[in-house]
Amino acid sequence: MKGRVMPEPDGSSEISDFDAEPSLELVRQVPPELDSPVHTVHLLDHDSQVLLFLFDFLSEEGFRASASSSVGDALDHLAKWHPEILIANMEMPEGTASELLARVKMMAPSTRIILTSDRAVRADVLKVLRGQGLDWIAKPIEGTRLRSVLERVLAR
């Protein structure tokens, strides 16, 4: 999957250019009835199914989402768009989470970060992550848990 979602001027977001799936294109409108500002989230994961789930969930929750399946693509996107939140897989094939975090903090210091992982994370590691203003959510990601983490992150 090489696709990324880009906000369109009319308020919609689009996923395109997938090569791991048959011709797939999703378009989501931000619900007009939302009375709060639209929050922007960028997703980074090498698993296209995770990206699709997160994109659908966030769109339904009224977020404007964009997505990348590689660290390089995500960094390019962050350099241009500065989303409020980055939800990133800790285990990306092309780099470690610490390398990614250092670059994100330099490029988009106001972007808040939520890390995901399908591996267990020790309590001491979680304490360090939270001490750095980072949040973490275990995979498989459940909608109610993600909503709770997003509310906490946006409240900061």
C-alpha positions as CSV (number, residue, x, y, z in Angstrom):
1,M,0.0,0.0,0.0
2,K,1.4,3.4,-1.0
3,G,-1.7,5.5,-0.6
4,R,-2.2,8.5,1.5
5,V,-5.3,10.5,2.3
6,M,-5.2,14.2,1.6
7,P,-7.7,16.7,2.7
8,E,-9.6,18.2,-0.2
9,P,-10.7,21.9,-0.4
10,D,-14.4,20.8,-0.1
11,G,-13.8,19.1,3.2
12,S,-13.6,15.6,1.9
13,S,-10.6,13.2,2.3
14,E,-9.6,10.6,-0.2
15,I,-7.5,7.4,-0.1
16,S,-6.0,6.4,-3.4
17,D,-3.0,4.8,-5.1
18,F,-3.2,1.5,-3.3
19,D,-1.1,-1.3,-4.8
20,A,-1.7,-4.0,-2.2
21,E,-5.5,-4.1,-2.7
22,P,-7.6,-4.3,-5.8
23,S,-8.6,-0.8,-7.0
24,L,-9.8,0.7,-3.8
25,E,-10.9,4.3,-3.2
26,L,-12.7,5.7,-0.2
27,V,-14.0,9.2,0.1
28,R,-15.5,10.5,3.4
29,Q,-17.2,13.8,4.0
30,V,-16.8,15.5,7.3
31,P,-20.4,15.5,8.7
32,P,-21.8,19.1,8.3
33,E,-23.6,18.9,11.6
34,L,-20.4,18.9,13.6
35,D,-20.3,22.1,15.6
36,S,-16.7,21.7,16.8
37,P,-13.6,22.4,14.6
38,V,-12.4,19.4,12.6
39,H,-9.4,17.8,14.1
40,T,-6.7,16.4,11.8
41,V,-5.0,13.0,12.3
42,H,-2.3,11.3,10.2
43,L,-2.0,7.5,10.4
44,L,1.2,5.5,9.9
45,D,1.1,1.7,9.7
46,H,2.4,-0.9,7.3
47,D,-0.8,-2.9,7.6
48,S,-3.4,-1.6,5.0
49,Q,-6.3,-3.2,7.0
50,V,-5.3,-1.2,10.1
51,L,-5.1,2.0,8.1
52,L,-8.6,1.3,6.6
53,F,-10.1,0.6,9.9
54,L,-8.6,3.7,11.5
55,F,-9.5,5.9,8.6
56,D,-13.1,4.7,8.6
57,F,-13.4,5.1,12.4
58,L,-11.9,8.5,12.5
59,S,-14.0,9.7,9.6
60,E,-17.2,8.5,11.3
61,E,-16.0,10.4,14.5
62,G,-15.7,13.6,12.5
63,F,-11.9,13.7,12.1
64,R,-10.1,14.6,8.9
65,A,-7.7,11.7,8.4
66,S,-4.7,11.1,6.2
67,A,-2.6,7.9,6.0
68,S,0.8,6.6,5.1
69,S,2.2,3.1,4.9
70,S,5.9,4.1,5.1
71,V,7.9,6.3,7.4
72,G,9.3,8.4,4.5
73,D,5.8,9.1,3.2
74,A,4.6,10.0,6.6
75,L,7.5,12.4,7.2
76,D,6.8,14.1,3.8
77,H,3.2,14.5,4.8
78,L,4.0,15.9,8.2
79,A,6.4,18.4,6.7
80,K,3.7,19.8,4.6
81,W,0.5,19.5,6.6
82,H,1.3,19.4,10.4
83,P,-1.7,17.4,11.6
84,E,-2.8,17.8,15.2
85,I,-2.3,14.1,15.9
86,L,-0.1,11.3,14.5
87,I,-1.1,7.7,15.2
88,A,1.9,5.6,14.4
89,N,2.8,1.9,14.6
90,M,5.9,1.4,16.8
91,E,7.1,-1.4,14.6
92,M,7.6,0.0,11.1
93,P,10.0,-1.9,8.7
94,E,12.1,1.1,7.8
95,G,12.9,2.5,11.2
96,T,12.5,2.5,14.9
97,A,9.9,4.4,16.9
98,S,12.6,6.5,18.5
99,E,14.0,7.7,15.2
100,L,10.5,8.5,13.9
101,L,9.7,10.4,17.1
102,A,12.8,12.5,17.0
103,R,12.1,13.6,13.4
104,V,8.5,14.3,14.1
105,K,9.3,16.5,17.1
106,M,11.7,18.5,14.9
107,M,9.4,18.8,11.9
108,A,6.0,19.2,13.6
109,P,6.6,20.0,17.3
110,S,2.9,20.7,18.0
111,T,1.8,17.3,16.6
112,R,0.6,15.1,19.4
113,I,1.6,11.4,19.1
114,I,-0.2,8.2,19.8
115,L,1.9,5.0,19.3
116,T,0.3,1.6,18.5
117,S,1.8,-1.8,18.9
118,D,0.7,-5.4,18.7
119,R,3.4,-6.3,21.2
120,A,3.2,-6.0,24.9
121,V,4.8,-2.8,26.2
122,R,6.3,-2.9,29.7
123,A,5.0,-0.6,32.4
124,D,8.3,1.2,32.7
125,V,8.3,1.9,28.9
126,L,4.8,3.3,29.2
127,K,5.8,5.6,32.0
128,V,8.7,7.0,29.8
129,L,6.3,7.4,26.8
130,R,3.7,9.3,28.9
131,G,6.5,11.4,30.5
132,Q,7.4,12.5,27.0
133,G,3.7,13.5,26.3
134,L,3.1,10.4,24.2
135,D,0.2,8.0,24.4
136,W,0.0,4.3,23.5
137,I,-2.7,2.0,22.4
138,A,-2.5,-1.8,22.0
139,K,-3.5,-3.6,18.9
140,P,-6.1,-4.8,18.0
141,I,-7.4,-1.3,18.4
142,E,-10.9,-1.0,19.7
143,G,-13.0,2.0,18.8
144,T,-14.0,2.9,22.3
145,R,-10.4,2.7,23.6
146,L,-9.2,4.9,20.7
147,R,-12.0,7.4,21.3
148,S,-10.9,7.6,25.0
149,V,-7.2,8.1,24.1
150,L,-8.1,10.8,21.4
151,E,-10.3,12.7,23.9
152,R,-7.4,12.6,26.5
153,V,-4.8,13.8,23.9
154,L,-7.1,16.6,22.6
155,A,-7.8,17.8,26.1
156,R,-4.1,18.6,26.7
